[in-house]
Amino acid sequence: MTGTTSADAYEQYRLRCGGTPVLTQAELRVEIRAAGLGYEELDEEFWTALFRRPDHRHLG
């Protein structure tokens, strides 16, 4: 499942967080841009890196 819009990407993120997202939609957009990706390019490598961040450790 890959998102094609900011809202799609955030919904995917929210689901991966078990319904309790850490980041806001705006913060997720910043992370996606910082990774140099478009919404349709989000892959397991991106999600794995994001969920390794200290603020997501409780989700692992």
mmCIF file of the N, C-alpha and C atoms, coordinates in Angstrom:
data_MODEL
# 
_entry.id   MODEL 
# 
loop_
_atom_site.group_PDB 
_atom_site.id 
_atom_site.type_symbol 
_atom_site.label_atom_id 
_atom_site.label_alt_id 
_atom_site.label_comp_id 
_atom_site.label_asym_id 
_atom_site.label_entity_id 
_atom_site.label_seq_id 
_atom_site.pdbx_PDB_ins_code 
_atom_site.Cartn_x 
_atom_site.Cartn_y 
_atom_site.Cartn_z 
_atom_site.occupancy 
_atom_site.B_iso_or_equiv 
_atom_site.pdbx_formal_charge 
_atom_site.auth_seq_id 
_atom_site.auth_comp_id 
_atom_site.auth_asym_id 
_atom_site.auth_atom_id 
_atom_site.pdbx_PDB_model_num 
ATOM 1   N N  . MET A 1 1  ? 0.842  -1.183 0.000  1.00 0.00 ? 1  MET A N  1 
ATOM 2   C CA . MET A 1 1  ? 0.000  0.000  0.000  1.00 0.00 ? 1  MET A CA 1 
ATOM 3   C C  . MET A 1 1  ? 0.885  1.243  0.000  1.00 0.00 ? 1  MET A C  1 
ATOM 4   N N  . THR A 1 2  ? 0.755  2.072  -0.973 1.00 0.00 ? 2  THR A N  1 
ATOM 5   C CA . THR A 1 2  ? 1.495  3.321  -1.003 1.00 0.00 ? 2  THR A CA 1 
ATOM 6   C C  . THR A 1 2  ? 0.517  4.463  -1.121 1.00 0.00 ? 2  THR A C  1 
ATOM 7   N N  . GLY A 1 3  ? 0.824  5.559  -0.475 1.00 0.00 ? 3  GLY A N  1 
ATOM 8   C CA . GLY A 1 3  ? -0.049 6.715  -0.540 1.00 0.00 ? 3  GLY A CA 1 
ATOM 9   C C  . GLY A 1 3  ? 0.273  7.560  -1.753 1.00 0.00 ? 3  GLY A C  1 
ATOM 10  N N  . THR A 1 4  ? -0.709 8.215  -2.288 1.00 0.00 ? 4  THR A N  1 
ATOM 11  C CA . THR A 1 4  ? -0.484 9.095  -3.429 1.00 0.00 ? 4  THR A CA 1 
ATOM 12  C C  . THR A 1 4  ? -0.726 10.553 -3.074 1.00 0.00 ? 4  THR A C  1 
ATOM 13  N N  . THR A 1 5  ? -1.277 10.801 -1.909 1.00 0.00 ? 5  THR A N  1 
ATOM 14  C CA . THR A 1 5  ? -1.476 12.170 -1.423 1.00 0.00 ? 5  THR A CA 1 
ATOM 15  C C  . THR A 1 5  ? -1.007 12.228 0.019  1.00 0.00 ? 5  THR A C  1 
ATOM 16  N N  . SER A 1 6  ? -0.916 13.426 0.531  1.00 0.00 ? 6  SER A N  1 
ATOM 17  C CA . SER A 1 6  ? -0.543 13.607 1.926  1.00 0.00 ? 6  SER A CA 1 
ATOM 18  C C  . SER A 1 6  ? -1.523 12.889 2.849  1.00 0.00 ? 6  SER A C  1 
ATOM 19  N N  . ALA A 1 7  ? -2.810 12.984 2.540  1.00 0.00 ? 7  ALA A N  1 
ATOM 20  C CA . ALA A 1 7  ? -3.827 12.335 3.373  1.00 0.00 ? 7  ALA A CA 1 
ATOM 21  C C  . ALA A 1 7  ? -3.699 10.811 3.310  1.00 0.00 ? 7  ALA A C  1 
ATOM 22  N N  . ASP A 1 8  ? -3.416 10.271 2.117  1.00 0.00 ? 8  ASP A N  1 
ATOM 23  C CA . ASP A 1 8  ? -3.226 8.826  1.972  1.00 0.00 ? 8  ASP A CA 1 
ATOM 24  C C  . ASP A 1 8  ? -2.015 8.353  2.773  1.00 0.00 ? 8  ASP A C  1 
ATOM 25  N N  . ALA A 1 9  ? -0.931 9.100  2.665  1.00 0.00 ? 9  ALA A N  1 
ATOM 26  C CA . ALA A 1 9  ? 0.295  8.743  3.390  1.00 0.00 ? 9  ALA A CA 1 
ATOM 27  C C  . ALA A 1 9  ? 0.049  8.785  4.892  1.00 0.00 ? 9  ALA A C  1 
ATOM 28  N N  . TYR A 1 10 ? -0.678 9.803  5.351  1.00 0.00 ? 10 TYR A N  1 
ATOM 29  C CA . TYR A 1 10 ? -0.945 9.915  6.785  1.00 0.00 ? 10 TYR A CA 1 
ATOM 30  C C  . TYR A 1 10 ? -1.843 8.782  7.267  1.00 0.00 ? 10 TYR A C  1 
ATOM 31  N N  . GLU A 1 11 ? -2.802 8.388  6.462  1.00 0.00 ? 11 GLU A N  1 
ATOM 32  C CA . GLU A 1 11 ? -3.674 7.277  6.842  1.00 0.00 ? 11 GLU A CA 1 
ATOM 33  C C  . GLU A 1 11 ? -2.863 5.988  6.945  1.00 0.00 ? 11 GLU A C  1 
ATOM 34  N N  . GLN A 1 12 ? -1.956 5.784  6.010  1.00 0.00 ? 12 GLN A N  1 
ATOM 35  C CA . GLN A 1 12 ? -1.094 4.607  6.067  1.00 0.00 ? 12 GLN A CA 1 
ATOM 36  C C  . GLN A 1 12 ? -0.233 4.645  7.338  1.00 0.00 ? 12 GLN A C  1 
ATOM 37  N N  . TYR A 1 13 ? 0.319  5.816  7.633  1.00 0.00 ? 13 TYR A N  1 
ATOM 38  C CA . TYR A 1 13 ? 1.128  5.996  8.843  1.00 0.00 ? 13 TYR A CA 1 
ATOM 39  C C  . TYR A 1 13 ? 0.289  5.728  10.097 1.00 0.00 ? 13 TYR A C  1 
ATOM 40  N N  . ARG A 1 14 ? -0.916 6.293  10.131 1.00 0.00 ? 14 ARG A N  1 
ATOM 41  C CA . ARG A 1 14 ? -1.793 6.114  11.292 1.00 0.00 ? 14 ARG A CA 1 
ATOM 42  C C  . ARG A 1 14 ? -2.090 4.632  11.516 1.00 0.00 ? 14 ARG A C  1 
ATOM 43  N N  . LEU A 1 15 ? -2.347 3.908  10.444 1.00 0.00 ? 15 LEU A N  1 
ATOM 44  C CA . LEU A 1 15 ? -2.608 2.475  10.554 1.00 0.00 ? 15 LEU A CA 1 
ATOM 45  C C  . LEU A 1 15 ? -1.380 1.722  11.060 1.00 0.00 ? 15 LEU A C  1 
ATOM 46  N N  . ARG A 1 16 ? -0.219 2.103  10.572 1.00 0.00 ? 16 ARG A N  1 
ATOM 47  C CA . ARG A 1 16 ? 1.021  1.450  11.003 1.00 0.00 ? 16 ARG A CA 1 
ATOM 48  C C  . ARG A 1 16 ? 1.318  1.740  12.476 1.00 0.00 ? 16 ARG A C  1 
ATOM 49  N N  . CYS A 1 17 ? 0.791  2.846  12.989 1.00 0.00 ? 17 CYS A N  1 
ATOM 50  C CA . CYS A 1 17 ? 0.960  3.200  14.403 1.00 0.00 ? 17 CYS A CA 1 
ATOM 51  C C  . CYS A 1 17 ? -0.122 2.569  15.274 1.00 0.00 ? 17 CYS A C  1 
ATOM 52  N N  . GLY A 1 18 ? -0.957 1.762  14.703 1.00 0.00 ? 18 GLY A N  1 
ATOM 53  C CA . GLY A 1 18 ? -2.037 1.150  15.461 1.00 0.00 ? 18 GLY A CA 1 
ATOM 54  C C  . GLY A 1 18 ? -3.104 2.137  15.875 1.00 0.00 ? 18 GLY A C  1 
ATOM 55  N N  . GLY A 1 19 ? -3.257 3.199  15.087 1.00 0.00 ? 19 GLY A N  1 
ATOM 56  C CA . GLY A 1 19 ? -4.293 4.187  15.369 1.00 0.00 ? 19 GLY A CA 1 
ATOM 57  C C  . GLY A 1 19 ? -3.874 5.278  16.328 1.00 0.00 ? 19 GLY A C  1 
ATOM 58  N N  . THR A 1 20 ? -2.625 5.230  16.801 1.00 0.00 ? 20 THR A N  1 
ATOM 59  C CA . THR A 1 20 ? -2.133 6.265  17.720 1.00 0.00 ? 20 THR A CA 1 
ATOM 60  C C  . THR A 1 20 ? -0.868 6.900  17.146 1.00 0.00 ? 20 THR A C  1 
ATOM 61  N N  . PRO A 1 21 ? -1.018 7.770  16.143 1.00 0.00 ? 21 PRO A N  1 
ATOM 62  C CA . PRO A 1 21 ? 0.148  8.376  15.505 1.00 0.00 ? 21 PRO A CA 1 
ATOM 63  C C  . PRO A 1 21 ? 0.928  9.285  16.442 1.00 0.00 ? 21 PRO A C  1 
ATOM 64  N N  . VAL A 1 22 ? 2.229  9.321  16.244 1.00 0.00 ? 22 VAL A N  1 
ATOM 65  C CA . VAL A 1 22 ? 3.117  10.185 17.011 1.00 0.00 ? 22 VAL A CA 1 
ATOM 66  C C  . VAL A 1 22 ? 3.230  11.543 16.323 1.00 0.00 ? 22 VAL A C  1 
ATOM 67  N N  . LEU A 1 23 ? 3.350  11.514 15.006 1.00 0.00 ? 23 LEU A N  1 
ATOM 68  C CA . LEU A 1 23 ? 3.511  12.735 14.225 1.00 0.00 ? 23 LEU A CA 1 
ATOM 69  C C  . LEU A 1 23 ? 2.170  13.243 13.717 1.00 0.00 ? 23 LEU A C  1 
ATOM 70  N N  . THR A 1 24 ? 2.080  14.539 13.504 1.00 0.00 ? 24 THR A N  1 
ATOM 71  C CA . THR A 1 24 ? 0.906  15.110 12.837 1.00 0.00 ? 24 THR A CA 1 
ATOM 72  C C  . THR A 1 24 ? 1.074  14.914 11.337 1.00 0.00 ? 24 THR A C  1 
ATOM 73  N N  . GLN A 1 25 ? 0.034  15.190 10.590 1.00 0.00 ? 25 GLN A N  1 
ATOM 74  C CA . GLN A 1 25 ? 0.124  15.068 9.139  1.00 0.00 ? 25 GLN A CA 1 
ATOM 75  C C  . GLN A 1 25 ? 1.197  16.015 8.595  1.00 0.00 ? 25 GLN A C  1 
ATOM 76  N N  . ALA A 1 26 ? 1.263  17.236 9.119  1.00 0.00 ? 26 ALA A N  1 
ATOM 77  C CA . ALA A 1 26 ? 2.276  18.205 8.671  1.00 0.00 ? 26 ALA A CA 1 
ATOM 78  C C  . ALA A 1 26 ? 3.688  17.705 8.990  1.00 0.00 ? 26 ALA A C  1 
ATOM 79  N N  . GLU A 1 27 ? 3.883  17.125 10.166 1.00 0.00 ? 27 GLU A N  1 
ATOM 80  C CA . GLU A 1 27 ? 5.194  16.601 10.539 1.00 0.00 ? 27 GLU A CA 1 
ATOM 81  C C  . GLU A 1 27 ? 5.598  15.427 9.649  1.00 0.00 ? 27 GLU A C  1 
ATOM 82  N N  . LEU A 1 28 ? 4.639  14.578 9.296  1.00 0.00 ? 28 LEU A N  1 
ATOM 83  C CA . LEU A 1 28 ? 4.934  13.469 8.403  1.00 0.00 ? 28 LEU A CA 1 
ATOM 84  C C  . LEU A 1 28 ? 5.339  13.993 7.028  1.00 0.00 ? 28 LEU A C  1 
ATOM 85  N N  . ARG A 1 29 ? 4.665  15.039 6.545  1.00 0.00 ? 29 ARG A N  1 
ATOM 86  C CA . ARG A 1 29 ? 5.046  15.649 5.259  1.00 0.00 ? 29 ARG A CA 1 
ATOM 87  C C  . ARG A 1 29 ? 6.496  16.105 5.293  1.00 0.00 ? 29 ARG A C  1 
ATOM 88  N N  . VAL A 1 30 ? 6.917  16.706 6.398  1.00 0.00 ? 30 VAL A N  1 
ATOM 89  C CA . VAL A 1 30 ? 8.302  17.161 6.539  1.00 0.00 ? 30 VAL A CA 1 
ATOM 90  C C  . VAL A 1 30 ? 9.257  15.974 6.465  1.00 0.00 ? 30 VAL A C  1 
ATOM 91  N N  . GLU A 1 31 ? 8.924  14.886 7.129  1.00 0.00 ? 31 GLU A N  1 
ATOM 92  C CA . GLU A 1 31 ? 9.773  13.688 7.106  1.00 0.00 ? 31 GLU A CA 1 
ATOM 93  C C  . GLU A 1 31 ? 9.880  13.116 5.690  1.00 0.00 ? 31 GLU A C  1 
ATOM 94  N N  . ILE A 1 32 ? 8.784  13.112 4.971  1.00 0.00 ? 32 ILE A N  1 
ATOM 95  C CA . ILE A 1 32 ? 8.783  12.586 3.606  1.00 0.00 ? 32 ILE A CA 1 
ATOM 96  C C  . ILE A 1 32 ? 9.640  13.467 2.707  1.00 0.00 ? 32 ILE A C  1 
ATOM 97  N N  . ARG A 1 33 ? 9.490  14.768 2.844  1.00 0.00 ? 33 ARG A N  1 
ATOM 98  C CA . ARG A 1 33 ? 10.310 15.694 2.047  1.00 0.00 ? 33 ARG A CA 1 
ATOM 99  C C  . ARG A 1 33 ? 11.781 15.576 2.412  1.00 0.00 ? 33 ARG A C  1 
ATOM 100 N N  . ALA A 1 34 ? 12.080 15.447 3.692  1.00 0.00 ? 34 ALA A N  1 
ATOM 101 C CA . ALA A 1 34 ? 13.473 15.309 4.143  1.00 0.00 ? 34 ALA A CA 1 
ATOM 102 C C  . ALA A 1 34 ? 14.116 14.048 3.574  1.00 0.00 ? 34 ALA A C  1 
ATOM 103 N N  . ALA A 1 35 ? 13.310 13.019 3.364  1.00 0.00 ? 35 ALA A N  1 
ATOM 104 C CA . ALA A 1 35 ? 13.819 11.774 2.787  1.00 0.00 ? 35 ALA A CA 1 
ATOM 105 C C  . ALA A 1 35 ? 13.955 11.881 1.263  1.00 0.00 ? 35 ALA A C  1 
ATOM 106 N N  . GLY A 1 36 ? 13.475 12.990 0.695  1.00 0.00 ? 36 GLY A N  1 
ATOM 107 C CA . GLY A 1 36 ? 13.557 13.185 -0.743 1.00 0.00 ? 36 GLY A CA 1 
ATOM 108 C C  . GLY A 1 36 ? 12.592 12.321 -1.526 1.00 0.00 ? 36 GLY A C  1 
ATOM 109 N N  . LEU A 1 37 ? 11.483 11.959 -0.901 1.00 0.00 ? 37 LEU A N  1 
ATOM 110 C CA . LEU A 1 37 ? 10.505 11.073 -1.527 1.00 0.00 ? 37 LEU A CA 1 
ATOM 111 C C  . LEU A 1 37 ? 9.209  11.805 -1.835 1.00 0.00 ? 37 LEU A C  1 
ATOM 112 N N  . GLY A 1 38 ? 8.454  11.253 -2.767 1.00 0.00 ? 38 GLY A N  1 
ATOM 113 C CA . GLY A 1 38 ? 7.084  11.670 -3.016 1.00 0.00 ? 38 GLY A CA 1 
ATOM 114 C C  . GLY A 1 38 ? 6.163  10.704 -2.302 1.00 0.00 ? 38 GLY A C  1 
ATOM 115 N N  . TYR A 1 39 ? 4.912  11.054 -2.155 1.00 0.00 ? 39 TYR A N  1 
ATOM 116 C CA . TYR A 1 39 ? 3.971  10.201 -1.413 1.00 0.00 ? 39 TYR A CA 1 
ATOM 117 C C  . TYR A 1 39 ? 3.836  8.818  -2.038 1.00 0.00 ? 39 TYR A C  1 
ATOM 118 N N  . GLU A 1 40 ? 3.901  8.741  -3.361 1.00 0.00 ? 40 GLU A N  1 
ATOM 119 C CA . GLU A 1 40 ? 3.767  7.452  -4.029 1.00 0.00 ? 40 GLU A CA 1 
ATOM 120 C C  . GLU A 1 40 ? 5.029  6.603  -3.921 1.00 0.00 ? 40 GLU A C  1 
ATOM 121 N N  . GLU A 1 41 ? 6.118  7.184  -3.413 1.00 0.00 ? 41 GLU A N  1 
ATOM 122 C CA . GLU A 1 41 ? 7.391  6.469  -3.322 1.00 0.00 ? 41 GLU A CA 1 
ATOM 123 C C  . GLU A 1 41 ? 7.666  5.879  -1.942 1.00 0.00 ? 41 GLU A C  1 
ATOM 124 N N  . LEU A 1 42 ? 6.738  6.020  -1.021 1.00 0.00 ? 42 LEU A N  1 
ATOM 125 C CA . LEU A 1 42 ? 6.967  5.515  0.326  1.00 0.00 ? 42 LEU A CA 1 
ATOM 126 C C  . LEU A 1 42 ? 7.081  3.997  0.279  1.00 0.00 ? 42 LEU A C  1 
ATOM 127 N N  . ASP A 1 43 ? 8.177  3.496  0.811  1.00 0.00 ? 43 ASP A N  1 
ATOM 128 C CA . ASP A 1 43 ? 8.429  2.061  0.774  1.00 0.00 ? 43 ASP A CA 1 
ATOM 129 C C  . ASP A 1 43 ? 8.784  1.571  2.175  1.00 0.00 ? 43 ASP A C  1 
ATOM 130 N N  . GLU A 1 44 ? 9.029  0.294  2.285  1.00 0.00 ? 44 GLU A N  1 
ATOM 131 C CA . GLU A 1 44 ? 9.348  -0.285 3.595  1.00 0.00 ? 44 GLU A CA 1 
ATOM 132 C C  . GLU A 1 44 ? 10.614 0.324  4.192  1.00 0.00 ? 44 GLU A C  1 
ATOM 133 N N  . GLU A 1 45 ? 11.556 0.700  3.355  1.00 0.00 ? 45 GLU A N  1 
ATOM 134 C CA . GLU A 1 45 ? 12.785 1.320  3.849  1.00 0.00 ? 45 GLU A CA 1 
ATOM 135 C C  . GLU A 1 45 ? 12.473 2.636  4.568  1.00 0.00 ? 45 GLU A C  1 
ATOM 136 N N  . PHE A 1 46 ? 11.592 3.441  3.980  1.00 0.00 ? 46 PHE A N  1 
ATOM 137 C CA . PHE A 1 46 ? 11.194 4.696  4.611  1.00 0.00 ? 46 PHE A CA 1 
ATOM 138 C C  . PHE A 1 46 ? 10.500 4.434  5.945  1.00 0.00 ? 46 PHE A C  1 
ATOM 139 N N  . TRP A 1 47 ? 9.509  3.535  5.942  1.00 0.00 ? 47 TRP A N  1 
ATOM 140 C CA . TRP A 1 47 ? 8.751  3.264  7.165  1.00 0.00 ? 47 TRP A CA 1 
ATOM 141 C C  . TRP A 1 47 ? 9.652  2.675  8.248  1.00 0.00 ? 47 TRP A C  1 
ATOM 142 N N  . THR A 1 48 ? 10.562 1.790  7.885  1.00 0.00 ? 48 THR A N  1 
ATOM 143 C CA . THR A 1 48 ? 11.471 1.196  8.858  1.00 0.00 ? 48 THR A CA 1 
ATOM 144 C C  . THR A 1 48 ? 12.329 2.277  9.505  1.00 0.00 ? 48 THR A C  1 
ATOM 145 N N  . ALA A 1 49 ? 12.873 3.170  8.685  1.00 0.00 ? 49 ALA A N  1 
ATOM 146 C CA . ALA A 1 49 ? 13.701 4.255  9.219  1.00 0.00 ? 49 ALA A CA 1 
ATOM 147 C C  . ALA A 1 49 ? 12.886 5.165  10.135 1.00 0.00 ? 49 ALA A C  1 
ATOM 148 N N  . LEU A 1 50 ? 11.666 5.485  9.736  1.00 0.00 ? 50 LEU A N  1 
ATOM 149 C CA . LEU A 1 50 ? 10.822 6.360  10.551 1.00 0.00 ? 50 LEU A CA 1 
ATOM 150 C C  . LEU A 1 50 ? 10.515 5.728  11.907 1.00 0.00 ? 50 LEU A C  1 
ATOM 151 N N  . PHE A 1 51 ? 10.203 4.446  11.904 1.00 0.00 ? 51 PHE A N  1 
ATOM 152 C CA . PHE A 1 51 ? 9.829  3.785  13.145 1.00 0.00 ? 51 PHE A CA 1 
ATOM 153 C C  . PHE A 1 51 ? 11.021 3.433  14.022 1.00 0.00 ? 51 PHE A C  1 
ATOM 154 N N  . ARG A 1 52 ? 12.227 3.650  13.538 1.00 0.00 ? 52 ARG A N  1 
ATOM 155 C CA . ARG A 1 52 ? 13.424 3.491  14.375 1.00 0.00 ? 52 ARG A CA 1 
ATOM 156 C C  . ARG A 1 52 ? 13.708 4.731  15.210 1.00 0.00 ? 52 ARG A C  1 
ATOM 157 N N  . ARG A 1 53 ? 13.037 5.822  14.889 1.00 0.00 ? 53 ARG A N  1 
ATOM 158 C CA . ARG A 1 53 ? 13.253 7.073  15.638 1.00 0.00 ? 53 ARG A CA 1 
ATOM 159 C C  . ARG A 1 53 ? 12.868 6.881  17.102 1.00 0.00 ? 53 ARG A C  1 
ATOM 160 N N  . PRO A 1 54 ? 13.574 7.560  17.998 1.00 0.00 ? 54 PRO A N  1 
ATOM 161 C CA . PRO A 1 54 ? 13.265 7.409  19.439 1.00 0.00 ? 54 PRO A CA 1 
ATOM 162 C C  . PRO A 1 54 ? 11.818 7.706  19.800 1.00 0.00 ? 54 PRO A C  1 
ATOM 163 N N  . ASP A 1 55 ? 11.167 8.634  19.107 1.00 0.00 ? 55 ASP A N  1 
ATOM 164 C CA . ASP A 1 55 ? 9.784  8.973  19.457 1.00 0.00 ? 55 ASP A CA 1 
ATOM 165 C C  . ASP A 1 55 ? 8.784  7.903  19.031 1.00 0.00 ? 55 ASP A C  1 
ATOM 166 N N  . HIS A 1 56 ? 9.241  6.879  18.304 1.00 0.00 ? 56 HIS A N  1 
ATOM 167 C CA . HIS A 1 56 ? 8.364  5.781  17.888 1.00 0.00 ? 56 HIS A CA 1 
ATOM 168 C C  . HIS A 1 56 ? 8.704  4.458  18.567 1.00 0.00 ? 56 HIS A C  1 
ATOM 169 N N  . ARG A 1 57 ? 9.671  4.444  19.453 1.00 0.00 ? 57 ARG A N  1 
ATOM 170 C CA . ARG A 1 57 ? 10.130 3.185  20.053 1.00 0.00 ? 57 ARG A CA 1 
ATOM 171 C C  . ARG A 1 57 ? 9.022  2.427  20.777 1.00 0.00 ? 57 ARG A C  1 
ATOM 172 N N  . HIS A 1 58 ? 8.106  3.155  21.372 1.00 0.00 ? 58 HIS A N  1 
ATOM 173 C CA . HIS A 1 58 ? 7.023  2.498  22.114 1.00 0.00 ? 58 HIS A CA 1 
ATOM 174 C C  . HIS A 1 58 ? 6.083  1.715  21.205 1.00 0.00 ? 58 HIS A C  1 
ATOM 175 N N  . LEU A 1 59 ? 6.161  1.939  19.903 1.00 0.00 ? 59 LEU A N  1 
ATOM 176 C CA . LEU A 1 59 ? 5.285  1.236  18.964 1.00 0.00 ? 59 LEU A CA 1 
ATOM 177 C C  . LEU A 1 59 ? 5.871  -0.102 18.518 1.00 0.00 ? 59 LEU A C  1 
ATOM 178 N N  . GLY A 1 60 ? 7.140  -0.327 18.774 1.00 0.00 ? 60 GLY A N  1 
ATOM 179 C CA . GLY A 1 60 ? 7.819  -1.523 18.284 1.00 0.00 ? 60 GLY A CA 1 
ATOM 180 C C  . GLY A 1 60 ? 7.588  -2.724 19.059 1.00 0.00 ? 60 GLY A C  1 
# 
